[in-house]
Amino acid sequence: MGIRKLSPIARRRLGENLEAYLYLLPVLLILGMFTIFPLFRAFQISLFRWPVFGPKEFVGFANYIKLVGDREFWKALRNTAYYVAGSVPITLLLAMGVAVLLNTRLRGRVVARSGFFISYITPVVAVSLVWRWIFHRFYGLLNYGLEWITSRPPLEWWVDFSAIDWLNEPRFAIPALIIIGVWQFVGYQAIILLAGLQNIDRQYYEAARVDGANAWHTFRHITVPLLTPQIFFLLIISMIGAFQLFTQVFVLFVGNPGPGDAAMTIVFYIYEKGFREFKMGIASAASYILFAVIFVLTMIQFRLSRRWVHYGG
C-alpha cells in the first residue's frame, strides 16, 4: 500500500517517526561506528592468531582455550574479583551512611554535598597521582595518620603498627586500590541515595512514629525497602565499573600491574596482551570473557532483584 493510500493520521504518524529517526541518525551512526562495529570486530579478531605485524591465522576458539590454561589470566580474574568484592559493598554502605547524614538538618550540608561529589568529578589520573603520594611509606599522609591513631592509648598497648609499604608489598596492592575506589565513588553514590531519600513520603515515618517504632526499625523497615531501586541501580553500575578497573592501576604503579602482578586486573591483562605483547587475538578473547562475566553477573542480579527490589509505595 502506497503512502498516498494511508489515512491522514497514519501519514502524520509516519512523518513524525521519520523526523524522530532523522534526529537519532547522528547518534546511531556514532554508536554503530564506535560501539557496535568494534564489538563484532573484536569477536572476529578473537578467532585469529592476530599479531599487529605479520600474517593472521584463523584458529577458531583456540585463543579462548589458551586463556583457560593461562595462570596469569586467572590471577587477573581473581584480583579483579577481590577488588569488586571489596569496593562495591564498602562503597555502598558508606554512601548509605553519608546520604542519611546529609538528609538531616545538618549545618553546612550544602557545602558537604558538594565536597563529597568533588571526588567523583575529579579526573582519575589526578586522583591516582595524589593517592600515590598519600600511600608513600615514609612521608605519606595515610601512614602518618595511622601512626598517630595507633600511638594513642589504649591502642598503643595491643597494636604493633609499622609503616605499611602500600605500593611495594603485594598484599596491600588491591586494598590500596579499594581505598581509592571507595574514596572516589562514595560521594556519587551518596548523592543518588540522597535523592531517593528525599522522595520518600514523610507519611511513612509519621505512621511508624505513631506505632512506636524507633530509629533502627524505621531505617530497616521503611528507608531501606523504599531505597532498593536506587541500591539496585548502584550495585549494577558499580559492579560494571569495578570490573573495568585500569587507570588507577596504571598510574598508581607507574605502568606496571603492581608488585608481583598483585594488582593485575582483567583490563590491565587485556592491555598488556594487546598493546605490549601485540597479541590482539588473545586480548580480544579476554575482553569477550570479561564481557561474558559482567553479563552473567548482571543477569543474576536482575533475576534476584525480583525478590528484594520494591518499586512504588
GIFENCOR-V919216 format. One record per backbone hydrogen bond with DSSP energy under -0.5 kcal/mol. CO is the residue of the C=O (numbers start at 1). NH is the residue of the N-H. If there is no record, write none. Layout:
CO	NH
CO	NH
This chain:
2	5
3	6
7	11
8	12
9	13
10	14
11	15
12	16
13	17
14	18
15	19
16	20
17	21
18	22
19	23
20	24
21	25
22	26
24	28
25	29
26	30
27	31
28	32
29	33
30	34
31	35
31	36
32	37
35	39
36	40
37	41
38	42
39	43
40	44
41	45
42	46
43	47
44	47
45	48
47	59
47	60
48	50
49	51
49	57
50	280
57	49
59	62
61	65
62	66
63	67
64	68
65	69
67	70
69	71
70	74
71	75
72	76
73	77
74	78
75	79
76	80
77	81
78	82
79	83
80	84
81	85
82	86
83	87
84	88
86	90
87	91
88	92
89	93
90	94
91	95
92	96
93	97
94	98
95	99
96	100
97	101
98	102
99	103
101	104
104	106
106	109
108	112
109	113
110	114
111	115
112	116
113	117
114	118
115	119
117	120
117	121
118	122
123	127
124	128
125	129
126	130
127	131
128	132
129	133
130	134
131	135
133	136
134	142
134	143
135	166
136	140
140	144
141	145
142	146
143	147
144	148
145	149
146	150
147	151
149	152
152	155
152	156
154	157
154	158
155	158
155	159
158	160
159	161
164	166
165	168
165	169
168	170
169	172
170	173
170	174
172	176
173	177
174	178
175	179
176	180
177	181
178	182
179	183
180	184
181	185
182	186
185	189
186	190
187	191
188	192
189	193
190	194
191	195
192	196
193	197
194	198
195	199
196	199
197	200
201	204
201	205
202	206
203	207
204	208
205	209
206	210
207	211
208	213
209	212
214	218
215	219
216	220
217	221
218	222
218	223
219	224
222	226
223	227
224	227
224	228
225	228
225	310
227	231
228	232
229	233
230	234
231	235
232	236
233	237
234	238
235	239
236	240
237	241
238	242
239	243
240	244
241	244
242	245
246	250
247	251
248	252
249	253
250	255
251	254
253	256
257	263
258	261
259	262
261	264
263	265
265	269
266	270
267	271
268	272
269	273
270	274
271	275
272	276
272	277
273	279
278	52
278	280
279	283
280	284
281	285
282	286
283	287
284	288
285	289
286	290
287	291
288	292
289	293
290	294
291	295
292	296
293	297
294	298
295	299
296	300
297	301
298	302
299	303
300	304
301	305
302	306
303	306
304	307
304	308
305	309
308	310
309	311
